Amino acid sequence: MKKGPMMICILLSAAVQMIGLTVDFPWKGITLWTLSVLFLLMAAYFTKSPAKN
C-alpha cells in the first residue's frame, strides 16, 4: 500500500471541493466533480497492494 500518494489524492479531492465553493464559472459543477472523482479513483488505485510472485 502506498500511503503517501493515496493521502495526497484524497486531500486533493477535498481541496477541489472546497475551492469549488468559492469560485464561480460556467460548467463549474461537472468540472469539479470530475476532478474529485478522478482523484478518488487514483487514491483507490494506490491502495492496492502489489502482486507477490
Backbone bond lengths (Angstrom), bond angles and torsions (degrees), N, CA, C in turn:
res aa  C-N    CA-C-N  psi(-1)  N-CA   C-N-CA  omega(-1)  CA-C   N-CA-C  phi
1 M - - - 1.444 - - 1.529 107.96 -
2 K 1.297 115.77 135.38 1.459 121.91 179.57 1.522 107.93 -104.93
3 K 1.323 116.86 94.56 1.462 120.82 -173.44 1.521 112.56 -70.93
4 G 1.311 117.84 -36.22 1.466 120.85 -177.58 1.520 112.58 -59.94
5 P 1.339 117.35 -59.80 1.466 118.97 -179.62 1.534 112.71 -61.92
6 M 1.334 116.91 -34.23 1.454 120.28 179.58 1.529 110.56 -63.32
7 M 1.324 117.39 -46.89 1.460 120.83 -179.42 1.522 111.45 -66.58
8 I 1.322 116.58 -37.33 1.467 120.11 178.16 1.522 110.05 -62.37
9 C 1.316 117.44 -43.76 1.463 120.98 -179.77 1.527 111.67 -64.93
10 I 1.323 117.36 -40.34 1.460 120.42 178.57 1.527 110.27 -66.35
11 L 1.312 117.16 -42.52 1.466 120.21 178.69 1.526 111.58 -66.49
12 L 1.331 117.07 -36.91 1.463 119.66 176.54 1.525 111.37 -64.95
13 S 1.317 116.66 -38.00 1.455 120.36 177.47 1.526 110.54 -62.22
14 A 1.320 116.70 -44.16 1.468 120.53 178.05 1.524 111.02 -66.11
15 A 1.324 117.04 -39.88 1.463 120.81 179.87 1.525 111.07 -64.15
16 V 1.324 116.81 -39.59 1.471 120.54 178.77 1.521 109.94 -60.93
17 Q 1.326 117.30 -42.43 1.463 120.59 179.44 1.530 110.97 -66.89
18 M 1.319 117.92 -39.98 1.468 121.20 179.47 1.529 110.99 -65.92
19 I 1.322 116.12 -42.98 1.469 120.19 178.31 1.523 109.77 -65.45
20 G 1.319 116.45 -35.39 1.457 120.86 179.67 1.514 113.60 -61.60
21 L 1.317 117.51 -25.65 1.455 120.82 177.77 1.523 112.25 -70.56
22 T 1.320 117.09 -24.60 1.464 120.49 -174.59 1.525 114.06 -99.23
23 V 1.326 118.53 -22.01 1.465 120.30 -176.76 1.525 110.15 -96.02
24 D 1.320 114.48 157.27 1.456 119.72 178.84 1.531 108.75 -139.61
25 F 1.311 116.49 107.84 1.456 121.28 176.44 1.522 108.46 -149.84
26 P 1.330 117.11 160.76 1.467 119.73 -179.72 1.527 111.23 -60.99
27 W 1.302 116.65 145.62 1.464 124.23 179.05 1.517 111.89 64.47
28 K 1.318 117.31 24.76 1.462 121.37 -177.29 1.522 111.25 -61.02
29 G 1.306 117.95 -45.83 1.456 121.58 -174.61 1.512 113.36 -60.85
30 I 1.328 116.21 -52.64 1.468 119.64 -177.17 1.528 110.95 -66.49
31 T 1.315 117.05 -36.14 1.467 120.54 179.86 1.527 111.19 -65.95
32 L 1.324 116.29 -48.22 1.464 119.50 -176.68 1.519 111.67 -69.20
33 W 1.326 117.74 -39.81 1.461 119.24 179.41 1.523 111.32 -68.67
34 T 1.317 116.91 -34.68 1.466 119.81 177.13 1.524 110.27 -64.33
35 L 1.325 116.87 -45.20 1.464 119.85 177.86 1.526 111.24 -61.93
36 S 1.313 116.87 -42.36 1.466 120.23 -179.81 1.518 111.53 -62.78
37 V 1.318 116.90 -44.43 1.466 120.70 -179.83 1.527 110.23 -65.08
38 L 1.323 117.23 -40.53 1.462 120.02 178.33 1.533 111.23 -62.10
39 F 1.322 117.08 -43.05 1.467 119.80 178.17 1.528 110.92 -64.81
40 L 1.322 117.82 -38.67 1.462 120.15 178.29 1.523 111.70 -68.19
41 L 1.332 117.35 -36.61 1.461 120.51 175.63 1.537 110.72 -65.10
42 M 1.324 116.15 -39.14 1.460 119.56 176.74 1.524 110.31 -64.48
43 A 1.328 117.23 -40.00 1.460 120.64 177.92 1.522 110.40 -63.16
44 A 1.323 116.87 -40.31 1.465 120.23 178.14 1.531 110.29 -64.70
45 Y 1.313 117.20 -37.50 1.461 120.51 178.17 1.534 110.81 -62.32
46 F 1.341 116.41 -40.61 1.457 119.81 -177.54 1.518 112.56 -75.49
47 T 1.333 119.33 -9.84 1.460 119.87 177.32 1.526 112.03 -84.15
48 K 1.316 117.11 -13.95 1.458 120.32 179.16 1.526 109.94 -69.00
49 S 1.309 115.73 136.10 1.457 118.76 176.34 1.518 109.04 -83.87
50 P 1.319 117.45 148.42 1.463 119.72 -178.97 1.531 110.90 -67.40
51 A 1.302 115.34 151.30 1.473 120.52 178.87 1.518 109.41 -70.26
52 K 1.312 115.27 137.65 1.466 120.54 179.08 1.522 109.64 -102.87
53 N 1.310 115.17 131.10 1.471 120.20 -178.91 1.509 110.40 -92.64
